[in-house]
Amino acid sequence: MINKKLINEELEQVKLLDEVTQSYAFISSVRMKKVREGVVSARDFLESLNIVFSEVLYSYRKEIEKLRKKSKNKITFLSHNGRTVCVFLAANTKLYGDIIRKTFNFFMEDVKSHDVEATVVGKYGLLLFKQKEPERDVTYFDFPDSGIDVKLLGLLMAHLVQYDEVRFYYPKFKNVIYQSPSVYSISSGASFESNNRRMEHFEYLFEPDLESILVFFEKEVFSSSFQQTISESQLSKFAARLVSMDQANQRIKRRFKDLEFERLRLTHSIFNRKQTQSISSMSTFLEAKYAR
């Protein structure tokens, strides 16, 4: 049976939850702003890098054609295994609403329907994968939910760079209240035809040589694109957590209001009961007095 003590205890718990959700929301807001600035800056860098790469490919297309060996309109100087890997950029915790699970379902559709290898980043992602496909092989990597761990990033890149195609499945930031599951694909090498368009001719000095520069560009474009995808994923997750905490906070406030009402109702009920008992006792006393 509910009593005033139980109501007061739950009110204290609700107050604590309110403080926790507000703290999480504030932290997510700060991190989201910081990551958003980084995403915009990295986007500009990646665009500039691609422009320079395109200029080199166009201006030295004859020399590159000689360097290129047996490949179908692709220029690549890194060794690849001819395979495709699907990478699920998940999270380590569950406090991101339903966007992580939606992205996981999107990821699993491709993993099940194509001959690909699976890689999962984040503890919660691994939990979802093992629940869905307990017998299937999967490569797992730890990675923080915020910031970039250079050492872990290097380990992850060393694993992914061997594949011909890498597909990243991640929650993409649309706006603060809406994120959607997305896929971003990075293929080995660069398409020669895509750069064989009308462009201005530039002359460059290569140190030590053109082939080494092309290897650098291929690694740098892959690395920058990968880091950008991780940052986009983190931005989306922070936005999702902000929305999730706001929704939780609204539910907490409603529960707090209900408890306050219940406490007031119980207080009035106790008061009325005491008043009734007092009147009843007085009535009994008067009846006994006048009955003499």
Secondary structure, DSSP 8 states (H G I E B T S, - for coil): ---HHHHHHHHHHHHHHHHHHHHHHHHHHHHHHHHHHHHHHHHHHHHHHHHHHHHHHHHTHHHHHHH--S-SSEE--S---S-EEEEEE--SSS-STTHHHHHHHHHHHHHHHSS-EEEEESHHHHHHHHHH-TTS--EEE---SSS--HHHHHHHHHHHTTSSEEEEEEEEEEETTEEEEEEEEEESSEEHHHH-SS--------SS-HHHHHHHHHHHHHHHHHHHHHHHHHHHHHHHHHHHHHHHHHHHHHHHHHHHHHHHHHHHHHHHHHHHHHHHHHHHHHHHHHT-
